[in-house]
Amino acid sequence: MDINLIGVPLKYGCDRDGAQLGPATLRENGIIDIIKKNGHDVHDMGDIYIPYVVSEDKYKDHPKMKYLNTVAEVNSNLANNVYCSLKGQSFPFIIGGDHALGAGSIAGASKFFKNMAVIWIDAHGDINTYETSPSGNIHGMPLAASMNVGHPALTNIYYDGIKVIPQNVYILGGRDIDSGEFALADELNLNMYTMDIVRERGLDNVLEEIVEKIKASNVDGVHISFDIDVLDSSLVPGTGTPVAGGFSIEEGKEIFTTLLGEKFITSMDFVELNPKIDNEDKRTTKNCIEMLEHIFSTMHN
């Protein structure tokens, strides 16, 4: 497979220093060699440019959203990179950086595909808006924006309007969902598989249902957005918002074995590694590398 690696050293969506170091850390720990040794061609496209903004200006663009215009601009540039990768018949693999970048990945992919699906694998729903967000951090809003819910600066990234219809959105692994997010999920009748549902029904059964629904939906592209905090907090201390009760490494691998094995995944995010808050043995980075080894060994040409 021809893979375009796109770094997005973004911290403004989570408003926590260190997330911007994720792409460099993954490169330093051999992501390029991992991709190559698993039989893929890789083109490192470098990093999306991130403007510098002083923290005192975080609410300059909006009273309830931090760094709004900067996050929107970065996402628009990312979207164009993703779109160009797909036009060039490459697989865009985006490394973050915080999860606000998901809005740009989806915008770029959705311009290329006529009817795409999104599998959002995350401890959080990321379907807040400035009206429901308790923090004002935009990394909790990108999936809502992709469904055309929220502020126009986010819903109109790259091009105006909806990027993915709600029935083609699948949220997997959520266990720290805000009340406003549950309300939106009910209103839009989202395919939301919280950890409670996963534990009750079994991961294999949930994955089988997601695959069946996607196959029945006539989509022409599928984007995976993987936030490492979907793994249990003991495995990823070096992420901005770790949550207990998450997936094990083996369950994470099962997710990718199943989804990538279907050969319908067309782009992917890997986000929220924060090396600055990792523990002394670099557990988070090591577990990320183990996950990436599995992902690229499972990808099919």
Secondary structure by P-SEA (a helix, b strand, c coil): cbbbbbbbbcccccccccccaaaaaaaaacaaaaaaaabbbbbcccccbbbbbcccccccccccccaaaaaaaaaaaaaaaaaaaaaacbbbbbbcccccaaaaaaaaaaaaccbbbbbbbccccccccccccccccccccaaaaaacccccccccccccccccccccbbbcccccccaaaaaaaaaaccccccaaaaaaccaaaaaaaaaaaaaaacccbbbbbbbcccccccccccccccccccccaaaaaaaaaaaaaacccccbbbcccccccccccaaaaaaaaaaaaaaaaaccc
